[in-house]
Protein backbone atom coordinates (compact mmCIF):
# COMPACT_ATOMS: atom_id res chain seq x y z
CA UNK A 1 0.00 0.00 0.00
CA UNK A 2 1.02 3.57 -0.68
CA UNK A 3 -0.12 6.06 1.91
CA UNK A 4 -0.07 9.83 2.05
CA UNK A 5 -0.83 11.15 5.51
CA UNK A 6 -1.47 14.84 6.06
CA UNK A 7 -1.05 16.66 9.32
CA UNK A 8 -0.91 20.21 10.58
CA UNK A 9 -4.42 21.39 9.86
CA UNK A 10 -6.36 23.37 12.40
CA UNK A 11 -7.97 26.68 13.22
CA UNK A 12 -6.21 29.98 12.72
CA UNK A 13 -7.16 33.64 12.57
CA UNK A 14 -6.86 35.57 9.34
CA UNK A 15 -3.31 36.70 8.79
CA UNK A 16 -1.88 33.72 10.61
CA UNK A 17 0.19 30.83 9.35
CA UNK A 18 0.07 27.06 9.25
CA UNK A 19 2.37 24.41 7.89
CA UNK A 20 0.87 21.23 6.52
CA UNK A 21 2.92 18.06 6.24
CA UNK A 22 2.40 15.05 4.01
CA UNK A 23 4.34 11.90 4.84
CA UNK A 24 4.58 9.26 2.14
CA UNK A 25 5.03 5.61 3.05
CA UNK A 26 4.53 2.11 1.70
CA UNK A 27 5.50 0.70 -1.65
CA UNK A 28 7.94 2.91 -3.47
CA UNK A 29 6.67 4.93 -6.36
CA UNK A 30 8.07 7.58 -8.65
CA UNK A 31 6.32 10.55 -7.00
CA UNK A 32 7.61 12.67 -9.81
CA UNK A 33 5.17 15.40 -8.84
CA UNK A 34 3.77 16.21 -5.42
CA UNK A 35 0.98 18.64 -4.82
CA UNK A 36 -1.76 19.99 -2.63
CA UNK A 37 -5.43 20.30 -3.47
CA UNK A 38 -8.19 21.84 -1.44
CA UNK A 39 -11.94 21.57 -1.37
CA UNK A 40 -14.30 23.99 0.30
CA UNK A 41 -17.88 22.96 1.11
CA UNK A 42 -20.02 22.89 -2.01
CA UNK A 43 -17.08 23.55 -4.31
CA UNK A 44 -14.94 21.49 -6.62
CA UNK A 45 -11.59 20.25 -5.50
CA UNK A 46 -8.92 22.57 -6.86
CA UNK A 47 -5.19 22.37 -7.31
CA UNK A 48 -3.42 24.74 -4.95
CA UNK A 49 0.19 23.97 -5.78
CA UNK A 50 2.29 21.25 -7.35
CA UNK A 51 5.97 20.66 -7.79
CA UNK A 52 8.31 18.21 -9.40
CA UNK A 53 10.17 16.36 -6.69
CA UNK A 54 13.35 18.17 -7.66
CA UNK A 55 11.62 21.53 -7.37
CA UNK A 56 12.56 22.40 -10.92
CA UNK A 57 8.99 23.17 -11.92
CA UNK A 58 6.45 24.62 -9.50
CA UNK A 59 2.87 25.73 -9.97
CA UNK A 60 0.80 27.92 -7.68
CA UNK A 61 -2.81 28.86 -8.10
CA UNK A 62 -3.24 32.60 -8.52
CA UNK A 63 -5.16 32.79 -5.27
CA UNK A 64 -2.19 31.62 -3.20
CA UNK A 65 0.79 33.05 -5.05
CA UNK A 66 3.10 34.89 -2.72
CA UNK A 67 1.47 33.36 0.36
CA UNK A 68 1.90 29.59 0.06
CA UNK A 69 5.10 27.64 -0.47
CA UNK A 70 5.52 23.98 -1.32
CA UNK A 71 8.70 22.24 -0.24
CA UNK A 72 10.02 18.78 0.54
CA UNK A 73 12.38 16.81 2.70
CA UNK A 74 13.94 14.10 0.59
CA UNK A 75 15.26 12.06 3.51
CA UNK A 76 11.90 12.03 5.27
CA UNK A 77 9.83 11.48 2.12
CA UNK A 78 7.70 14.39 3.23
CA UNK A 79 6.20 17.33 1.39
CA UNK A 80 5.13 20.53 3.13
CA UNK A 81 2.76 23.37 2.47
CA UNK A 82 3.68 26.55 4.28
CA UNK A 83 0.66 28.84 4.36
CA UNK A 84 1.16 32.46 5.36
CA UNK A 85 -1.17 35.44 5.46
CA UNK A 86 -4.14 33.12 5.60
CA UNK A 87 -7.52 34.40 4.52
CA UNK A 88 -11.02 33.13 5.35
CA UNK A 89 -11.39 32.00 1.75
CA UNK A 90 -8.51 29.58 2.34
CA UNK A 91 -10.81 27.55 4.57
CA UNK A 92 -11.04 24.06 3.10
CA UNK A 93 -10.01 20.47 3.45
CA UNK A 94 -6.49 20.21 2.10
CA UNK A 95 -5.38 17.02 0.36
CA UNK A 96 -1.90 15.84 -0.37
CA UNK A 97 -1.42 14.24 -3.78
CA UNK A 98 1.28 12.40 -5.68
CA UNK A 99 1.75 11.68 -9.36
CA UNK A 100 3.93 9.32 -11.33
CA UNK A 101 3.66 11.66 -14.30
CA UNK A 102 5.44 14.95 -14.85
CA UNK A 103 2.51 17.27 -15.34
CA UNK A 104 2.53 20.06 -12.78
CA UNK A 105 -0.07 22.72 -13.55
CA UNK A 106 -2.36 19.94 -14.81
CA UNK A 107 -1.27 17.37 -12.26
CA UNK A 108 -2.61 13.85 -12.76
CA UNK A 109 -3.09 12.29 -9.34
CA UNK A 110 -2.20 8.67 -8.66
CA UNK A 111 -2.35 8.80 -4.87
CA UNK A 112 -4.43 10.87 -2.47
CA UNK A 113 -4.19 11.62 1.19
CA UNK A 114 -7.36 11.67 3.27
CA UNK A 115 -7.22 15.39 3.90
CA UNK A 116 -6.79 17.77 6.79
CA UNK A 117 -9.14 20.62 7.63
CA UNK A 118 -7.91 24.19 7.69
CA UNK A 119 -10.28 26.78 9.11
CA UNK A 120 -9.44 30.48 8.89
CA UNK A 121 -11.57 32.92 10.83
CA UNK A 122 -12.11 36.53 9.80
NORWO-V259786 format. One record per pair of residues at least 12 apart in sequence whose ideal C-beta (glycine too) atoms are under 6 Angstrom apart, sorted by sequence separation. I is the first residue (numbers start at 1). J is the second residue. D is the distance in Angstrom with one decimal. If there is no record, write none. Layout:
I,J,D
I,J,D
//
This chain:
8,20,4.2
36,48,4.6
97,109,4.5
8,21,5.2
36,49,5.3
48,61,5.4
69,82,4.4
98,111,4.4
7,21,5.0
35,50,3.2
68,83,5.2
97,112,5.7
6,22,5.2
48,64,5.8
33,50,5.6
34,51,6.0
67,84,5.3
95,112,5.8
96,113,3.7
4,22,5.5
5,23,5.0
67,85,4.7
95,113,5.4
33,52,5.6
49,68,5.9
51,70,4.9
4,24,5.6
95,115,4.7
49,70,4.6
3,25,5.1
31,53,5.9
93,115,4.3
94,116,5.6
3,26,5.0
2,26,4.3
93,117,5.3
94,118,5.6
1,26,4.7
2,27,5.3
2,29,5.8
91,119,5.2
91,120,5.0
90,120,5.1
88,120,5.0
86,120,4.6
88,122,4.7
34,79,4.4
36,81,4.9
59,104,4.7
59,105,4.3
57,104,4.9
40,92,4.3
24,77,4.6
39,92,5.6
38,92,3.8
39,93,5.3
50,104,4.8
23,78,5.0
38,94,4.8
21,78,5.8
22,79,4.7
50,107,4.5
36,94,5.9
37,95,4.6
21,80,5.6
37,97,5.8
47,107,6.0
19,80,5.9
20,81,4.2
35,97,4.8
19,82,5.0
34,98,5.5
18,83,5.0
33,99,4.2
17,84,4.7
31,98,4.7
32,100,5.9
16,86,5.4
30,100,4.4
32,102,5.3
33,104,5.8
35,107,5.0
14,87,5.9
12,86,5.7
14,88,5.9
20,94,5.8
22,96,3.4
33,107,5.6
6,96,4.9
22,113,5.9
4,96,4.6
14,120,5.7
4,111,5.6
6,113,4.6
9,116,3.3
9,117,5.0
11,119,4.7
12,120,5.7
13,121,5.3
14,122,5.5
2,111,5.2
4,113,3.8
9,118,4.9
6,116,4.1
//
